[in-house]
Amino acid sequence: MTDLLTIHLSRAEGALVRLLGLTERRGFSTLSVTAVPAGRDLFLVHLTVQADRPLGNLVHQINKLYDVQQVEKTR
C-alpha cells in the first residue's frame, strides 16, 4: 500500500536524515520525498512510503523524533 505523509520538521542539522533512516528501519520503502522551507525554522516534508505494515506504527515512531512538530496522513 502507498501512503503520503505530511511532516512539519525543524530545519535542524541531520533532521531529514534521521526521518528517512527511521522510515527505512521500520520496514517502509521511501518512494518520494519533497522538502520545502516553510518559514525560517521549519521544513514541510511530503513523504510517500510503501509497505505491507500498518502506517500507524510509522506515524507513532515519527512523532517521537525530536525535530518533528506534526505528522499527518494525507492519503
Secondary structure as a PSIPRED ss2 file (coil, helix, strand):
# PSIPRED VFORMAT (PSIPRED V4.0)

   1 M C   1.000  0.000  0.000
   2 T E   0.000  0.000  1.000
   3 D E   0.000  0.000  1.000
   4 L E   0.000  0.000  1.000
   5 L E   0.000  0.000  1.000
   6 T E   0.000  0.000  1.000
   7 I E   0.000  0.000  1.000
   8 H E   0.000  0.000  1.000
   9 L E   0.000  0.000  1.000
  10 S E   0.000  0.000  1.000
  11 R C   1.000  0.000  0.000
  12 A C   1.000  0.000  0.000
  13 E C   1.000  0.000  0.000
  14 G C   1.000  0.000  0.000
  15 A H   0.000  1.000  0.000
  16 L H   0.000  1.000  0.000
  17 V H   0.000  1.000  0.000
  18 R H   0.000  1.000  0.000
  19 L H   0.000  1.000  0.000
  20 L H   0.000  1.000  0.000
  21 G H   0.000  1.000  0.000
  22 L H   0.000  1.000  0.000
  23 T H   0.000  1.000  0.000
  24 E H   0.000  1.000  0.000
  25 R H   0.000  1.000  0.000
  26 R C   1.000  0.000  0.000
  27 G C   1.000  0.000  0.000
  28 F C   1.000  0.000  0.000
  29 S E   0.000  0.000  1.000
  30 T E   0.000  0.000  1.000
  31 L E   0.000  0.000  1.000
  32 S E   0.000  0.000  1.000
  33 V E   0.000  0.000  1.000
  34 T E   0.000  0.000  1.000
  35 A E   0.000  0.000  1.000
  36 V E   0.000  0.000  1.000
  37 P E   0.000  0.000  1.000
  38 A C   1.000  0.000  0.000
  39 G C   1.000  0.000  0.000
  40 R C   1.000  0.000  0.000
  41 D C   1.000  0.000  0.000
  42 L E   0.000  0.000  1.000
  43 F E   0.000  0.000  1.000
  44 L E   0.000  0.000  1.000
  45 V E   0.000  0.000  1.000
  46 H E   0.000  0.000  1.000
  47 L E   0.000  0.000  1.000
  48 T E   0.000  0.000  1.000
  49 V E   0.000  0.000  1.000
  50 Q E   0.000  0.000  1.000
  51 A C   1.000  0.000  0.000
  52 D C   1.000  0.000  0.000
  53 R C   1.000  0.000  0.000
  54 P C   1.000  0.000  0.000
  55 L H   0.000  1.000  0.000
  56 G H   0.000  1.000  0.000
  57 N H   0.000  1.000  0.000
  58 L H   0.000  1.000  0.000
  59 V H   0.000  1.000  0.000
  60 H H   0.000  1.000  0.000
  61 Q H   0.000  1.000  0.000
  62 I H   0.000  1.000  0.000
  63 N H   0.000  1.000  0.000
  64 K H   0.000  1.000  0.000
  65 L C   1.000  0.000  0.000
  66 Y C   1.000  0.000  0.000
  67 D C   1.000  0.000  0.000
  68 V E   0.000  0.000  1.000
  69 Q E   0.000  0.000  1.000
  70 Q E   0.000  0.000  1.000
  71 V E   0.000  0.000  1.000
  72 E E   0.000  0.000  1.000
  73 K E   0.000  0.000  1.000
  74 T C   1.000  0.000  0.000
  75 R C   1.000  0.000  0.000
